[in-house]
Amino acid sequence: MQVIQRLTVVSNPTRIFEVGTEHDGREVIEIRQVGVTYEDHIHSEYQVQDENGDLITSVENAPVIVDWRTIVEHDESLIQHKK
């Protein structure tokens, strides 16, 4: 599974949001892509959330660089326990 690790907003000044860092005193826990595709256009949106699931910021229709990270999901049915 891939998750967004860092979102760089290409603006002046450049803004960077990275999971595990603080922004305005709040820790970035998750960056989600929540855009919508319509028949005649695309609405691009990314939400940056803190440890409580509260919105730190929303980046809409802006040029961005997205860095993804691959994480491994463990299937408990595949885990063997030794006794």
PyMOL Python script that loads the backbone (N, CA, C, O; Angstrom):
from pymol import cmd

cmd.read_pdbstr("""\
ATOM      1  N   MET A   1       0.847  -1.161   0.000  1.00  0.00           N
ATOM      2  CA  MET A   1       0.000   0.000   0.000  1.00  0.00           C
ATOM      3  C   MET A   1       0.901   1.235   0.000  1.00  0.00           C
ATOM      4  O   MET A   1       1.950   1.251   0.645  1.00  0.00           O
ATOM      5  N   GLN A   2       0.481   2.260  -0.726  1.00  0.00           N
ATOM      6  CA  GLN A   2       1.257   3.489  -0.769  1.00  0.00           C
ATOM      7  C   GLN A   2       0.501   4.599  -0.038  1.00  0.00           C
ATOM      8  O   GLN A   2      -0.715   4.739  -0.163  1.00  0.00           O
ATOM      9  N   VAL A   3       1.259   5.380   0.727  1.00  0.00           N
ATOM     10  CA  VAL A   3       0.703   6.533   1.434  1.00  0.00           C
ATOM     11  C   VAL A   3       1.555   7.751   1.088  1.00  0.00           C
ATOM     12  O   VAL A   3       2.720   7.626   0.712  1.00  0.00           O
ATOM     13  N   ILE A   4       0.954   8.918   1.221  1.00  0.00           N
ATOM     14  CA  ILE A   4       1.699  10.143   0.951  1.00  0.00           C
ATOM     15  C   ILE A   4       2.584  10.455   2.153  1.00  0.00           C
ATOM     16  O   ILE A   4       2.095  10.564   3.277  1.00  0.00           O
ATOM     17  N   GLN A   5       3.875  10.599   1.917  1.00  0.00           N
ATOM     18  CA  GLN A   5       4.837  10.910   2.971  1.00  0.00           C
ATOM     19  C   GLN A   5       5.088  12.409   3.066  1.00  0.00           C
ATOM     20  O   GLN A   5       5.207  12.962   4.160  1.00  0.00           O
ATOM     21  N   ARG A   6       5.169  13.078   1.878  1.00  0.00           N
ATOM     22  CA  ARG A   6       5.473  14.506   1.867  1.00  0.00           C
ATOM     23  C   ARG A   6       4.723  15.177   0.720  1.00  0.00           C
ATOM     24  O   ARG A   6       4.600  14.628  -0.375  1.00  0.00           O
ATOM     25  N   LEU A   7       4.228  16.380   1.005  1.00  0.00           N
ATOM     26  CA  LEU A   7       3.538  17.185   0.009  1.00  0.00           C
ATOM     27  C   LEU A   7       4.263  18.528  -0.074  1.00  0.00           C
ATOM     28  O   LEU A   7       4.323  19.269   0.907  1.00  0.00           O
ATOM     29  N   THR A   8       4.807  18.833  -1.237  1.00  0.00           N
ATOM     30  CA  THR A   8       5.489  20.102  -1.454  1.00  0.00           C
ATOM     31  C   THR A   8       4.602  20.970  -2.334  1.00  0.00           C
ATOM     32  O   THR A   8       4.310  20.611  -3.475  1.00  0.00           O
ATOM     33  N   VAL A   9       4.176  22.106  -1.810  1.00  0.00           N
ATOM     34  CA  VAL A   9       3.340  23.034  -2.560  1.00  0.00           C
ATOM     35  C   VAL A   9       4.272  24.016  -3.259  1.00  0.00           C
ATOM     36  O   VAL A   9       5.000  24.773  -2.617  1.00  0.00           O
ATOM     37  N   VAL A  10       4.234  23.988  -4.587  1.00  0.00           N
ATOM     38  CA  VAL A  10       5.114  24.834  -5.385  1.00  0.00           C
ATOM     39  C   VAL A  10       4.483  26.220  -5.466  1.00  0.00           C
ATOM     40  O   VAL A  10       3.638  26.492  -6.320  1.00  0.00           O
ATOM     41  N   SER A  11       4.909  27.071  -4.571  1.00  0.00           N
ATOM     42  CA  SER A  11       4.393  28.434  -4.497  1.00  0.00           C
ATOM     43  C   SER A  11       5.522  29.335  -4.007  1.00  0.00           C
ATOM     44  O   SER A  11       6.647  28.878  -3.809  1.00  0.00           O
ATOM     45  N   ASN A  12       5.222  30.588  -3.817  1.00  0.00           N
ATOM     46  CA  ASN A  12       6.228  31.499  -3.297  1.00  0.00           C
ATOM     47  C   ASN A  12       5.719  32.078  -1.982  1.00  0.00           C
ATOM     48  O   ASN A  12       4.865  32.963  -2.019  1.00  0.00           O
ATOM     49  N   PRO A  13       6.187  31.639  -0.847  1.00  0.00           N
ATOM     50  CA  PRO A  13       7.258  30.668  -0.643  1.00  0.00           C
ATOM     51  C   PRO A  13       6.744  29.232  -0.766  1.00  0.00           C
ATOM     52  O   PRO A  13       5.550  28.969  -0.624  1.00  0.00           O
ATOM     53  N   THR A  14       7.664  28.323  -1.030  1.00  0.00           N
ATOM     54  CA  THR A  14       7.341  26.900  -1.101  1.00  0.00           C
ATOM     55  C   THR A  14       6.939  26.420   0.285  1.00  0.00           C
ATOM     56  O   THR A  14       7.583  26.758   1.278  1.00  0.00           O
ATOM     57  N   ARG A  15       5.870  25.630   0.348  1.00  0.00           N
ATOM     58  CA  ARG A  15       5.430  25.054   1.624  1.00  0.00           C
ATOM     59  C   ARG A  15       5.595  23.546   1.559  1.00  0.00           C
ATOM     60  O   ARG A  15       5.258  22.922   0.552  1.00  0.00           O
ATOM     61  N   ILE A  16       6.117  22.956   2.639  1.00  0.00           N
ATOM     62  CA  ILE A  16       6.331  21.512   2.692  1.00  0.00           C
ATOM     63  C   ILE A  16       5.612  20.957   3.912  1.00  0.00           C
ATOM     64  O   ILE A  16       5.767  21.461   5.025  1.00  0.00           O
ATOM     65  N   PHE A  17       4.824  19.911   3.687  1.00  0.00           N
ATOM     66  CA  PHE A  17       4.138  19.195   4.759  1.00  0.00           C
ATOM     67  C   PHE A  17       4.623  17.761   4.700  1.00  0.00           C
ATOM     68  O   PHE A  17       4.535  17.116   3.656  1.00  0.00           O
ATOM     69  N   GLU A  18       5.140  17.249   5.826  1.00  0.00           N
ATOM     70  CA  GLU A  18       5.679  15.890   5.860  1.00  0.00           C
ATOM     71  C   GLU A  18       5.173  15.174   7.102  1.00  0.00           C
ATOM     72  O   GLU A  18       5.162  15.729   8.200  1.00  0.00           O
ATOM     73  N   VAL A  19       4.755  13.928   6.905  1.00  0.00           N
ATOM     74  CA  VAL A  19       4.273  13.120   8.017  1.00  0.00           C
ATOM     75  C   VAL A  19       5.377  13.001   9.069  1.00  0.00           C
ATOM     76  O   VAL A  19       6.527  12.705   8.742  1.00  0.00           O
ATOM     77  N   GLY A  20       5.018  13.235  10.332  1.00  0.00           N
ATOM     78  CA  GLY A  20       5.969  13.138  11.431  1.00  0.00           C
ATOM     79  C   GLY A  20       6.594  14.459  11.823  1.00  0.00           C
ATOM     80  O   GLY A  20       7.321  14.524  12.815  1.00  0.00           O
ATOM     81  N   THR A  21       6.328  15.518  11.067  1.00  0.00           N
ATOM     82  CA  THR A  21       6.870  16.829  11.409  1.00  0.00           C
ATOM     83  C   THR A  21       5.763  17.696  12.000  1.00  0.00           C
ATOM     84  O   THR A  21       4.582  17.358  11.927  1.00  0.00           O
ATOM     85  N   GLU A  22       6.168  18.817  12.585  1.00  0.00           N
ATOM     86  CA  GLU A  22       5.195  19.737  13.166  1.00  0.00           C
ATOM     87  C   GLU A  22       4.948  20.912  12.236  1.00  0.00           C
ATOM     88  O   GLU A  22       5.852  21.389  11.550  1.00  0.00           O
ATOM     89  N   HIS A  23       3.702  21.366  12.231  1.00  0.00           N
ATOM     90  CA  HIS A  23       3.313  22.555  11.479  1.00  0.00           C
ATOM     91  C   HIS A  23       2.418  23.376  12.387  1.00  0.00           C
ATOM     92  O   HIS A  23       1.344  22.919  12.778  1.00  0.00           O
ATOM     93  N   ASP A  24       2.843  24.577  12.725  1.00  0.00           N
ATOM     94  CA  ASP A  24       2.109  25.447  13.653  1.00  0.00           C
ATOM     95  C   ASP A  24       1.817  24.739  14.985  1.00  0.00           C
ATOM     96  O   ASP A  24       0.731  24.878  15.549  1.00  0.00           O
ATOM     97  N   GLY A  25       2.807  23.978  15.478  1.00  0.00           N
ATOM     98  CA  GLY A  25       2.677  23.322  16.770  1.00  0.00           C
ATOM     99  C   GLY A  25       1.842  22.047  16.777  1.00  0.00           C
ATOM    100  O   GLY A  25       1.581  21.486  17.842  1.00  0.00           O
ATOM    101  N   ARG A  26       1.424  21.585  15.609  1.00  0.00           N
ATOM    102  CA  ARG A  26       0.631  20.359  15.513  1.00  0.00           C
ATOM    103  C   ARG A  26       1.370  19.346  14.646  1.00  0.00           C
ATOM    104  O   ARG A  26       1.928  19.702  13.608  1.00  0.00           O
ATOM    105  N   GLU A  27       1.374  18.085  15.074  1.00  0.00           N
ATOM    106  CA  GLU A  27       2.097  17.057  14.336  1.00  0.00           C
ATOM    107  C   GLU A  27       1.280  16.561  13.147  1.00  0.00           C
ATOM    108  O   GLU A  27       0.099  16.237  13.274  1.00  0.00           O
ATOM    109  N   VAL A  28       1.939  16.510  11.987  1.00  0.00           N
ATOM    110  CA  VAL A  28       1.304  15.989  10.778  1.00  0.00           C
ATOM    111  C   VAL A  28       1.294  14.463  10.870  1.00  0.00           C
ATOM    112  O   VAL A  28       2.348  13.830  10.939  1.00  0.00           O
ATOM    113  N   ILE A  29       0.101  13.885  10.871  1.00  0.00           N
ATOM    114  CA  ILE A  29      -0.054  12.438  10.973  1.00  0.00           C
ATOM    115  C   ILE A  29      -0.423  11.815   9.632  1.00  0.00           C
ATOM    116  O   ILE A  29      -0.006  10.698   9.324  1.00  0.00           O
ATOM    117  N   GLU A  30      -1.207  12.542   8.834  1.00  0.00           N
ATOM    118  CA  GLU A  30      -1.668  11.962   7.565  1.00  0.00           C
ATOM    119  C   GLU A  30      -1.869  13.061   6.526  1.00  0.00           C
ATOM    120  O   GLU A  30      -2.316  14.166   6.835  1.00  0.00           O
ATOM    121  N   ILE A  31      -1.524  12.719   5.282  1.00  0.00           N
ATOM    122  CA  ILE A  31      -1.795  13.581   4.135  1.00  0.00           C
ATOM    123  C   ILE A  31      -2.649  12.746   3.185  1.00  0.00           C
ATOM    124  O   ILE A  31      -2.237  11.678   2.732  1.00  0.00           O
ATOM    125  N   ARG A  32      -3.853  13.255   2.892  1.00  0.00           N
ATOM    126  CA  ARG A  32      -4.782  12.498   2.063  1.00  0.00           C
ATOM    127  C   ARG A  32      -5.119  13.250   0.779  1.00  0.00           C
ATOM    128  O   ARG A  32      -5.290  14.469   0.776  1.00  0.00           O
ATOM    129  N   GLN A  33      -5.209  12.487  -0.312  1.00  0.00           N
ATOM    130  CA  GLN A  33      -5.652  13.046  -1.583  1.00  0.00           C
ATOM    131  C   GLN A  33      -7.165  12.860  -1.644  1.00  0.00           C
ATOM    132  O   GLN A  33      -7.656  11.731  -1.612  1.00  0.00           O
ATOM    133  N   VAL A  34      -7.904  13.964  -1.730  1.00  0.00           N
ATOM    134  CA  VAL A  34      -9.369  13.890  -1.691  1.00  0.00           C
ATOM    135  C   VAL A  34     -10.002  14.611  -2.884  1.00  0.00           C
ATOM    136  O   VAL A  34     -11.156  15.034  -2.810  1.00  0.00           O
ATOM    137  N   GLY A  35      -9.271  14.749  -3.956  1.00  0.00           N
ATOM    138  CA  GLY A  35      -9.783  15.432  -5.138  1.00  0.00           C
ATOM    139  C   GLY A  35     -10.912  14.650  -5.796  1.00  0.00           C
ATOM    140  O   GLY A  35     -11.161  13.490  -5.466  1.00  0.00           O
ATOM    141  N   VAL A  36     -11.585  15.304  -6.727  1.00  0.00           N
ATOM    142  CA  VAL A  36     -12.718  14.719  -7.424  1.00  0.00           C
ATOM    143  C   VAL A  36     -12.544  14.933  -8.925  1.00  0.00           C
ATOM    144  O   VAL A  36     -12.134  16.009  -9.361  1.00  0.00           O
ATOM    145  N   THR A  37     -12.860  13.895  -9.717  1.00  0.00           N
ATOM    146  CA  THR A  37     -12.819  14.011 -11.164  1.00  0.00           C
ATOM    147  C   THR A  37     -14.237  14.208 -11.691  1.00  0.00           C
ATOM    148  O   THR A  37     -15.129  13.397 -11.445  1.00  0.00           O
ATOM    149  N   TYR A  38     -14.419  15.294 -12.414  1.00  0.00           N
ATOM    150  CA  TYR A  38     -15.700  15.591 -13.045  1.00  0.00           C
ATOM    151  C   TYR A  38     -15.584  15.323 -14.546  1.00  0.00           C
ATOM    152  O   TYR A  38     -14.493  15.056 -15.049  1.00  0.00           O
ATOM    153  N   GLU A  39     -16.693  15.394 -15.247  1.00  0.00           N
ATOM    154  CA  GLU A  39     -16.693  15.138 -16.676  1.00  0.00           C
ATOM    155  C   GLU A  39     -15.828  16.138 -17.437  1.00  0.00           C
ATOM    156  O   GLU A  39     -15.163  15.772 -18.406  1.00  0.00           O
ATOM    157  N   ASP A  40     -15.832  17.399 -17.004  1.00  0.00           N
ATOM    158  CA  ASP A  40     -15.120  18.438 -17.746  1.00  0.00           C
ATOM    159  C   ASP A  40     -13.911  19.039 -17.030  1.00  0.00           C
ATOM    160  O   ASP A  40     -13.240  19.909 -17.586  1.00  0.00           O
ATOM    161  N   HIS A  41     -13.620  18.591 -15.803  1.00  0.00           N
ATOM    162  CA  HIS A  41     -12.435  19.100 -15.102  1.00  0.00           C
ATOM    163  C   HIS A  41     -12.117  18.228 -13.880  1.00  0.00           C
ATOM    164  O   HIS A  41     -12.888  17.348 -13.499  1.00  0.00           O
ATOM    165  N   ILE A  42     -10.976  18.503 -13.295  1.00  0.00           N
ATOM    166  CA  ILE A  42     -10.543  17.792 -12.083  1.00  0.00           C
ATOM    167  C   ILE A  42     -10.365  18.805 -10.966  1.00  0.00           C
ATOM    168  O   ILE A  42      -9.749  19.853 -11.160  1.00  0.00           O
ATOM    169  N   HIS A  43     -10.903  18.492  -9.807  1.00  0.00           N
ATOM    170  CA  HIS A  43     -10.691  19.319  -8.622  1.00  0.00           C
ATOM    171  C   HIS A  43      -9.616  18.610  -7.795  1.00  0.00           C
ATOM    172  O   HIS A  43      -9.871  17.554  -7.216  1.00  0.00           O
ATOM    173  N   SER A  44      -8.429  19.185  -7.741  1.00  0.00           N
ATOM    174  CA  SER A  44      -7.310  18.605  -7.001  1.00  0.00           C
ATOM    175  C   SER A  44      -7.331  19.135  -5.574  1.00  0.00           C
ATOM    176  O   SER A  44      -7.382  20.345  -5.356  1.00  0.00           O
ATOM    177  N   GLU A  45      -7.292  18.225  -4.600  1.00  0.00           N
ATOM    178  CA  GLU A  45      -7.265  18.652  -3.196  1.00  0.00           C
ATOM    179  C   GLU A  45      -6.510  17.636  -2.349  1.00  0.00           C
ATOM    180  O   GLU A  45      -6.659  16.424  -2.506  1.00  0.00           O
ATOM    181  N   TYR A  46      -5.701  18.170  -1.453  1.00  0.00           N
ATOM    182  CA  TYR A  46      -4.971  17.368  -0.478  1.00  0.00           C
ATOM    183  C   TYR A  46      -5.287  17.922   0.899  1.00  0.00           C
ATOM    184  O   TYR A  46      -5.304  19.138   1.089  1.00  0.00           O
ATOM    185  N   GLN A  47      -5.536  17.042   1.863  1.00  0.00           N
ATOM    186  CA  GLN A  47      -5.800  17.460   3.232  1.00  0.00           C
ATOM    187  C   GLN A  47      -4.669  16.984   4.129  1.00  0.00           C
ATOM    188  O   GLN A  47      -4.259  15.825   4.069  1.00  0.00           O
ATOM    189  N   VAL A  48      -4.172  17.887   4.956  1.00  0.00           N
ATOM    190  CA  VAL A  48      -3.116  17.576   5.919  1.00  0.00           C
ATOM    191  C   VAL A  48      -3.783  17.537   7.292  1.00  0.00           C
ATOM    192  O   VAL A  48      -4.399  18.516   7.715  1.00  0.00           O
ATOM    193  N   GLN A  49      -3.658  16.386   7.997  1.00  0.00           N
ATOM    194  CA  GLN A  49      -4.362  16.207   9.266  1.00  0.00           C
ATOM    195  C   GLN A  49      -3.403  15.969  10.420  1.00  0.00           C
ATOM    196  O   GLN A  49      -2.305  15.440  10.244  1.00  0.00           O
ATOM    197  N   ASP A  50      -3.853  16.377  11.621  1.00  0.00           N
ATOM    198  CA  ASP A  50      -3.041  16.199  12.829  1.00  0.00           C
ATOM    199  C   ASP A  50      -3.400  14.891  13.535  1.00  0.00           C
ATOM    200  O   ASP A  50      -4.180  14.087  13.025  1.00  0.00           O
ATOM    201  N   GLU A  51      -2.815  14.698  14.716  1.00  0.00           N
ATOM    202  CA  GLU A  51      -2.988  13.447  15.468  1.00  0.00           C
ATOM    203  C   GLU A  51      -4.423  13.199  15.921  1.00  0.00           C
ATOM    204  O   GLU A  51      -4.772  12.067  16.254  1.00  0.00           O
ATOM    205  N   ASN A  52      -5.256  14.226  15.940  1.00  0.00           N
ATOM    206  CA  ASN A  52      -6.661  14.072  16.323  1.00  0.00           C
ATOM    207  C   ASN A  52      -7.577  13.939  15.107  1.00  0.00           C
ATOM    208  O   ASN A  52      -8.798  13.866  15.250  1.00  0.00           O
ATOM    209  N   GLY A  53      -6.986  13.909  13.912  1.00  0.00           N
ATOM    210  CA  GLY A  53      -7.780  13.844  12.695  1.00  0.00           C
ATOM    211  C   GLY A  53      -8.323  15.192  12.273  1.00  0.00           C
ATOM    212  O   GLY A  53      -9.124  15.283  11.342  1.00  0.00           O
ATOM    213  N   ASP A  54      -7.883  16.256  12.967  1.00  0.00           N
ATOM    214  CA  ASP A  54      -8.328  17.608  12.628  1.00  0.00           C
ATOM    215  C   ASP A  54      -7.506  18.145  11.460  1.00  0.00           C
ATOM    216  O   ASP A  54      -6.338  17.795  11.292  1.00  0.00           O
ATOM    217  N   LEU A  55      -8.127  18.988  10.669  1.00  0.00           N
ATOM    218  CA  LEU A  55      -7.504  19.558   9.489  1.00  0.00           C
ATOM    219  C   LEU A  55      -6.485  20.633   9.873  1.00  0.00           C
ATOM    220  O   LEU A  55      -6.817  21.600  10.559  1.00  0.00           O
ATOM    221  N   ILE A  56      -5.245  20.451   9.423  1.00  0.00           N
ATOM    222  CA  ILE A  56      -4.221  21.483   9.581  1.00  0.00           C
ATOM    223  C   ILE A  56      -4.346  22.459   8.425  1.00  0.00           C
ATOM    224  O   ILE A  56      -4.360  23.674   8.622  1.00  0.00           O
ATOM    225  N   THR A  57      -4.436  21.916   7.214  1.00  0.00           N
ATOM    226  CA  THR A  57      -4.626  22.742   6.030  1.00  0.00           C
ATOM    227  C   THR A  57      -5.177  21.904   4.896  1.00  0.00           C
ATOM    228  O   THR A  57      -5.089  20.676   4.910  1.00  0.00           O
ATOM    229  N   SER A  58      -5.739  22.575   3.926  1.00  0.00           N
ATOM    230  CA  SER A  58      -6.220  21.954   2.702  1.00  0.00           C
ATOM    231  C   SER A  58      -5.556  22.681   1.543  1.00  0.00           C
ATOM    232  O   SER A  58      -5.546  23.911   1.498  1.00  0.00           O
ATOM    233  N   VAL A  59      -5.003  21.918   0.607  1.00  0.00           N
ATOM    234  CA  VAL A  59      -4.340  22.497  -0.552  1.00  0.00           C
ATOM    235  C   VAL A  59      -5.194  22.155  -1.770  1.00  0.00           C
ATOM    236  O   VAL A  59      -5.339  20.985  -2.123  1.00  0.00           O
ATOM    237  N   GLU A  60      -5.760  23.187  -2.414  1.00  0.00           N
ATOM    238  CA  GLU A  60      -6.674  22.958  -3.528  1.00  0.00           C
ATOM    239  C   GLU A  60      -6.143  23.569  -4.819  1.00  0.00           C
ATOM    240  O   GLU A  60      -5.695  24.716  -4.854  1.00  0.00           O
ATOM    241  N   ASN A  61      -6.206  22.768  -5.876  1.00  0.00           N
ATOM    242  CA  ASN A  61      -5.877  23.210  -7.234  1.00  0.00           C
ATOM    243  C   ASN A  61      -4.566  23.994  -7.320  1.00  0.00           C
ATOM    244  O   ASN A  61      -4.484  25.026  -7.986  1.00  0.00           O
ATOM    245  N   ALA A  62      -3.553  23.485  -6.637  1.00  0.00           N
ATOM    246  CA  ALA A  62      -2.240  24.127  -6.643  1.00  0.00           C
ATOM    247  C   ALA A  62      -1.215  23.137  -7.200  1.00  0.00           C
ATOM    248  O   ALA A  62      -1.391  21.926  -7.063  1.00  0.00           O
ATOM    249  N   PRO A  63      -0.158  23.634  -7.818  1.00  0.00           N
ATOM    250  CA  PRO A  63       0.892  22.717  -8.270  1.00  0.00           C
ATOM    251  C   PRO A  63       1.625  22.132  -7.056  1.00  0.00           C
ATOM    252  O   PRO A  63       2.074  22.860  -6.172  1.00  0.00           O
ATOM    253  N   VAL A  64       1.732  20.806  -7.038  1.00  0.00           N
ATOM    254  CA  VAL A  64       2.359  20.127  -5.902  1.00  0.00           C
ATOM    255  C   VAL A  64       3.306  19.032  -6.391  1.00  0.00           C
ATOM    256  O   VAL A  64       3.202  18.545  -7.517  1.00  0.00           O
ATOM    257  N   ILE A  65       4.213  18.673  -5.522  1.00  0.00           N
ATOM    258  CA  ILE A  65       5.067  17.497  -5.710  1.00  0.00           C
ATOM    259  C   ILE A  65       4.701  16.545  -4.583  1.00  0.00           C
ATOM    260  O   ILE A  65       4.751  16.911  -3.408  1.00  0.00           O
ATOM    261  N   VAL A  66       4.330  15.315  -4.947  1.00  0.00           N
ATOM    262  CA  VAL A  66       3.885  14.335  -3.965  1.00  0.00           C
ATOM    263  C   VAL A  66       4.935  13.239  -3.858  1.00  0.00           C
ATOM    264  O   VAL A  66       5.312  12.631  -4.859  1.00  0.00           O
ATOM    265  N   ASP A  67       5.404  12.989  -2.640  1.00  0.00           N
ATOM    266  CA  ASP A  67       6.341  11.890  -2.372  1.00  0.00           C
ATOM    267  C   ASP A  67       5.567  10.788  -1.663  1.00  0.00           C
ATOM    268  O   ASP A  67       4.985  10.996  -0.598  1.00  0.00           O
ATOM    269  N   TRP A  68       5.576   9.614  -2.280  1.00  0.00           N
ATOM    270  CA  TRP A  68       4.844   8.465  -1.754  1.00  0.00           C
ATOM    271  C   TRP A  68       5.781   7.546  -0.992  1.00  0.00           C
ATOM    272  O   TRP A  68       6.986   7.522  -1.245  1.00  0.00           O
ATOM    273  N   ARG A  69       5.224   6.795  -0.066  1.00  0.00           N
ATOM    274  CA  ARG A  69       5.988   5.798   0.688  1.00  0.00           C
ATOM    275  C   ARG A  69       5.202   4.500   0.655  1.00  0.00           C
ATOM    276  O   ARG A  69       3.990   4.496   0.870  1.00  0.00           O
ATOM    277  N   THR A  70       5.882   3.410   0.388  1.00  0.00           N
ATOM    278  CA  THR A  70       5.240   2.100   0.384  1.00  0.00           C
ATOM    279  C   THR A  70       5.331   1.502   1.779  1.00  0.00           C
ATOM    280  O   THR A  70       6.412   1.426   2.362  1.00  0.00           O
ATOM    281  N   ILE A  71       4.188   1.079   2.309  1.00  0.00           N
ATOM    282  CA  ILE A  71       4.176   0.422   3.614  1.00  0.00           C
ATOM    283  C   ILE A  71       3.635  -0.991   3.434  1.00  0.00           C
ATOM    284  O   ILE A  71       2.884  -1.268   2.500  1.00  0.00           O
ATOM    285  N   VAL A  72       4.024  -1.868   4.334  1.00  0.00           N
ATOM    286  CA  VAL A  72       3.612  -3.262   4.268  1.00  0.00           C
ATOM    287  C   VAL A  72       2.452  -3.468   5.225  1.00  0.00           C
ATOM    288  O   VAL A  72       2.493  -3.039   6.378  1.00  0.00           O
ATOM    289  N   GLU A  73       1.418  -4.133   4.728  1.00  0.00           N
ATOM    290  CA  GLU A  73       0.294  -4.492   5.575  1.00  0.00           C
ATOM    291  C   GLU A  73       0.457  -5.958   5.954  1.00  0.00           C
ATOM    292  O   GLU A  73       0.710  -6.803   5.095  1.00  0.00           O
ATOM    293  N   HIS A  74       0.313  -6.254   7.231  1.00  0.00           N
ATOM    294  CA  HIS A  74       0.447  -7.631   7.692  1.00  0.00           C
ATOM    295  C   HIS A  74      -0.916  -8.293   7.732  1.00  0.00           C
ATOM    296  O   HIS A  74      -1.871  -7.739   8.275  1.00  0.00           O
ATOM    297  N   ASP A  75      -1.001  -9.485   7.153  1.00  0.00           N
ATOM    298  CA  ASP A  75      -2.225 -10.274   7.186  1.00  0.00           C
ATOM    299  C   ASP A  75      -2.072 -11.266   8.335  1.00  0.00           C
ATOM    300  O   ASP A  75      -1.226 -12.158   8.281  1.00  0.00           O
ATOM    301  N   GLU A  76      -2.886 -11.108   9.370  1.00  0.00           N
ATOM    302  CA  GLU A  76      -2.735 -11.948  10.569  1.00  0.00           C
ATOM    303  C   GLU A  76      -2.908 -13.425  10.263  1.00  0.00           C
ATOM    304  O   GLU A  76      -2.394 -14.265  11.001  1.00  0.00           O
ATOM    305  N   SER A  77      -3.623 -13.768   9.188  1.00  0.00           N
ATOM    306  CA  SER A  77      -3.809 -15.182   8.858  1.00  0.00           C
ATOM    307  C   SER A  77      -2.508 -15.798   8.370  1.00  0.00           C
ATOM    308  O   SER A  77      -2.374 -17.022   8.369  1.00  0.00           O
ATOM    309  N   LEU A  78      -1.532 -14.971   7.949  1.00  0.00           N
ATOM    310  CA  LEU A  78      -0.256 -15.456   7.484  1.00  0.00           C
ATOM    311  C   LEU A  78       0.796 -15.536   8.595  1.00  0.00           C
ATOM    312  O   LEU A  78       1.854 -16.138   8.408  1.00  0.00           O
ATOM    313  N   ILE A  79       0.510 -14.943   9.726  1.00  0.00           N
ATOM    314  CA  ILE A  79       1.461 -14.942  10.841  1.00  0.00           C
ATOM    315  C   ILE A  79       1.336 -16.253  11.594  1.00  0.00           C
ATOM    316  O   ILE A  79       0.247 -16.635  12.020  1.00  0.00           O
ATOM    317  N   GLN A  80       2.460 -16.940  11.755  1.00  0.00           N
ATOM    318  CA  GLN A  80       2.458 -18.210  12.494  1.00  0.00           C
ATOM    319  C   GLN A  80       3.022 -17.955  13.876  1.00  0.00           C
ATOM    320  O   GLN A  80       4.064 -17.316  14.025  1.00  0.00           O
ATOM    321  N   HIS A  81       2.336 -18.452  14.875  1.00  0.00           N
ATOM    322  CA  HIS A  81       2.769 -18.270  16.260  1.00  0.00           C
ATOM    323  C   HIS A  81       3.452 -19.545  16.744  1.00  0.00           C
ATOM    324  O   HIS A  81       2.930 -20.640  16.537  1.00  0.00           O
ATOM    325  N   LYS A  82       4.590 -19.418  17.374  1.00  0.00           N
ATOM    326  CA  LYS A  82       5.308 -20.568  17.954  1.00  0.00           C
ATOM    327  C   LYS A  82       4.895 -20.716  19.402  1.00  0.00           C
ATOM    328  O   LYS A  82       4.752 -19.725  20.119  1.00  0.00           O
ATOM    329  N   LYS A  83       4.705 -21.947  19.832  1.00  0.00           N
ATOM    330  CA  LYS A  83       4.364 -22.226  21.233  1.00  0.00           C
ATOM    331  C   LYS A  83       5.490 -22.918  21.922  1.00  0.00           C
ATOM    332  O   LYS A  83       5.388 -23.234  23.108  1.00  0.00           O
TER     333      LYS A  83
END
""", "prot")
cmd.dss("prot")
cmd.show_as("cartoon", "prot")
cmd.util.cbc("prot")
cmd.orient("prot")
